[in-house]
Amino acid sequence: MDSSCGPLVFGEALYDSFPDGSAVLGGAPFNVAWHLQGFGLAPLFITRVGRDELGERMIAAMRAWGMDTRGVQTDPRHPTGSVAVSFRGHEPSFSIVPEQAYDFIDGELAAALMQDGSPGLLYHGSLIARHSASRDALARLRSAGLSVFLDVNLRAPWWQRPWLDDALRSARWGKVNEHELRVLAAPDATGDDGDDGDDDVSARGQRLRREYGLELLVVTRGAAGALLLTAAGATAAAPHDTAAIVDTVGAGDAFSAVTILGLLRGWSLPQMAVRAVELAGAVCRMRGATGHDRALYQKHLLRWAT
């Protein structure tokens, strides 16, 4: 597929605060937009930050990275988003604060940006729908008829099944992790219908993909890699090296970004799977979900071009 302008990314921008006192730019949509910019796709990222120091730092970082900041709204009442990250082993958990600036994205301002071109696709996650203001803004963008890549992020208590069902039915492609797949594809209230083996994950994923009419469903599996599921079957990829992991924050977002790159470039599913696992592994070897090393992206692009 092709487009007259870069992909449209909609959703939260925030700071991930780690136990060691460091704070790193984050939020799944922000991370995806950051990676897409690293790959030269010039995404338009629509979000909202506070009129505060953290918001100023975020906009400055985006400009330094070469990102288009026209879609970044500033909010005089609500603060720039922040999340406290804690770990059990390498697996992160997130304490998400309510009433953040990204909850109040202005739909009229967002829709006005669509007049400048037709994006090849719209990426959004599910967390951004927790508040009616940003949920309504997203609905305006979805009504434009763009192909949608939905990244499911089940962050309790910030999701509701009816809205998520609607979002999945409106999407062309989707991504879940194994835990989210167990919740969404479970046949009973326990949320558990198997032993999490490869065949079981594939069967659940295919059931979910068929239920919502998705062309592609990505299931990320941590150290086990990922499955890409289509009507033709399953394509698997696993990381070659799981040593030297710093944390896994943002690994799934890196996977999403490379999947989007592959969809826009027309890659085969095996290419897409292997390349997405590669970038996700690189992100796991650094603190947080985003870095500032342009060589990281150029190295991968050069290798993938051969």
N, C-alpha and C positions, 0 to 999 in steps of 0.2 A: 504494500500500500504506500501511498505518497501523500504529501500535503503541501499547501501553499505557505504554511508557516509552521513553527515548531509545535510540539505537543502542548496541550493545556493541562496544567496541574493545579488542583484545587484542594485546599485544606490547611491543616494546622502547621504553624511554625512556632518553635519553642526552644527552650534550653533544657537539655538533659543534665541534671545535677547528680554527680557521682559521690560515693562514700568518701573518696579521697579529697573532696573539696573542689574538684574541677567541674567546669560547666562547658558543655559542648553543644553546638547548634544541632537541633534535631527536629523530630516530628516526621512521621513517615512521608507525607507529601513533600516537605522541605528536602528530606534526604534524597528522594527520587528526583526532584527538580535539580538538585545540586549535581547528582551523578549525570543526568542527561546533559547539563551544561558542560560538564567535564568531557563528555563524548562529542560535544559540538552541535547538539541538537537545538539549542536556543529555546528552551521551554518558556512559556509564559506562566508564571506562578502567581496564583491569586490567593491571598491570605490577608490577615489583619494582625497588626502588632500594636502594642501600647505606645503612647506618646511618652516614652521613658528611655532611660539609658540603655536597657537591654534591647529595646526596639531599634534605637539608633545604631547599636553595635551590629545587630542583625542585618539591617539595610546596608551598612558599610561593608560587611563581609560579602553580601551578595554582589554589590557593585565591584568589589575587588576581584571577585571570581568571574566577573563579566556578565552577570545575570541581568535580565530585564526586570526592573523593579516597578514598572507601571502598575502591576496588579497588587502591590503591597499597600493596603490601606492602613491608616493610623487612627487609633482610637483614643480619645481624650479621657475616657472614663474607666476603661478596663486595662489591666496590665498585660504586657507581653507574656506569652505562655511559658510555664516552667513545669518540669516533672522531676520528682525524686526517683532515682534509679537505685535499686538494691539487687543483690545477687544471691542465688543459691547455686554454688558451683559456678559454671559459666553462664547459667540461664538468668536473664534479667527479669525483674518485676518492676512495675511502674506505679507510682502514686500520683494520680492525675488530679490537678486542682480544678475546681469548677470556675465558671464565670471569667474566662480568660478572653483576651482580645479576639482570638481566632474564632470564638463562639458567635461573634457578632459581625460577620462579613456582610457587607451591604450588597444585596443582589442587583440593584440598579447600576451601581458602579461596576460590578463584575460583568454584567451583561453588556455594558457599553464597550468593553474591550473587545468583544466579539466582532465588532464592525471592521476591524483591521485585517481580517483574513479568516480562513477556515482551517482550524487545527486538524491534524491527522487523527487525533484521538483526545479523549478526556480521561485523565487519571484522577481518581479520588479514593479516599479510604472511608471507613465506616464511622470512625470517631467524630469526624466533623459534623455528623448529623445529630449529635447529642442535644444541640440547642436549636430551637425553631428558627432563629434568625439565619444562621449559616445553612441550615437544612433548606430553607426557602430559597436562599441564594443559589445553592447547588441545583435545586429543582429548575430554576430558570436556565441554567447552563445545560442541564440534561435535556431540556425541551427543544434545544437546537438540533437534536438528531445526530449528535456525534457518536461515534463508536466509543464505548466506555470500557476502561480497564478498572475493575473494582478490587481494591485491596482490603480484605476483611481484617479488622482489628477488634477483637472482642475484649474490650477493656471494661470489666465489671466496675461499677454498675452502669456504664455509659453506652449501652446499646439496647435496642428493642427489636424483637424478632419480626414484627410486622413491617417496619421500615426496611430492615435488612432483606427480607423476602422481596420486597418491591425493588430494591436496589439491585439485587442479584438477577431478577428477571429483566431488568433494563440494561444489564451489562452484556457485552460481547465476550469479554475475557474476565477471569477472576483469579484471585490468589488467596489461599488460606494456609495456615500451618497445620501440623498434625492435630494439635489440641482443638483448634477451631473446627477442623473437619469432623472430629469425634462429636462435638457439640451439635453441629449443623446437620450431619448426616445420620445421627443416631436414630434407630427405629423405635426407641422407647424413652421414657423419662430419665433413665439412668445415664444416658449419654455414652453408653459403652456397649459395643456389639462385636468385639473381636480382640485379637491379641497383638494388634499393631504390626503384624508381619507385612512384608511387601505386598503380597496378594491381597491382604485385607485392606490396606490403605488404598490400593488401586481400586478395589471394588467399591469402597465407600466413596472415593472421589468420583468415580464414574456415575454412581447413583446421584450424587449432588450435581454433577455437571448436567446430566440428563434432566433432572428435576427442574433446573432453571434455564435450560436451553443454551448453555454456554458453549461457545466454539472451542475454548481452551480453558482448562482449570489447572493452575499451578498449585502443587502441594509441597511446601517446604518442610524438610524433615531434620533440621539441625545437622548434626554430624553425619547423618545418613544421606545428606544431599537433598534431592528433590525429585518429584515426578511431574511430568507435563502430560496431561490427559486430554485427549481429543476423541472424537467418534471412531477414529482409526485405531486407537489403542493408547498404550502408555509408553512414554520415553523417560528413562531414568538417567540421573547423573549423580555421582558422589565425589566429594572432595578428595584429592590425592594426598593432602597433607593437613592434618588437624593439629599439628604441633604449634607451639608459640602463640596460642590463642590469648589475646588480651581480654576481649569480651565479645559477645555476639550481638550487641546492640546495633541495629540497622542492617544486619546481614540480609534479612528478607527484603529490605528496601533496595539494597544493591541488586538483589535478584530481580526485583520488579523492574528496575531501570534497564537492565540488560535485556530483559524480556521485551520491553517496549522498544528498545533499539532494534532488536531482532525482528519484531513485527513490522516496524517501519522500513527496515532494510530487506525484508523478504528472506530471512534466514530459514533454514530447515529446523525442525524441532530438535534433532540431536545437536546441531550447532548452538542453538539457543540455550539448551540445557547445560551443556558443558561450559559455555562461556559465562553464563549467569553464575554457576557454581564457582568459577574462577574469581570473579569480582567479589562475590560474597565472602570467599575465603580471605581475600586481601583485606576486606573491611574488618574481619574478625581479628586480624593481627595489629589493629590500631585501637586507641581509646576512642569510643564513641562511633558515630555513624558516618561522619564526614571528615575528610582531610583536605589539605591544600596543596597536594603534590600533583601538578598537572601531568607529570611524567607517568604517573600510575595509569592514567587513561590513554595516553599516547602509546604506552607500551602494549596495552591490551589491543588497541585498535590496529597497531602495526602487525601484531601476531595474528589477529583475526582476519586481516586482509589477505593473508597467504593461503 
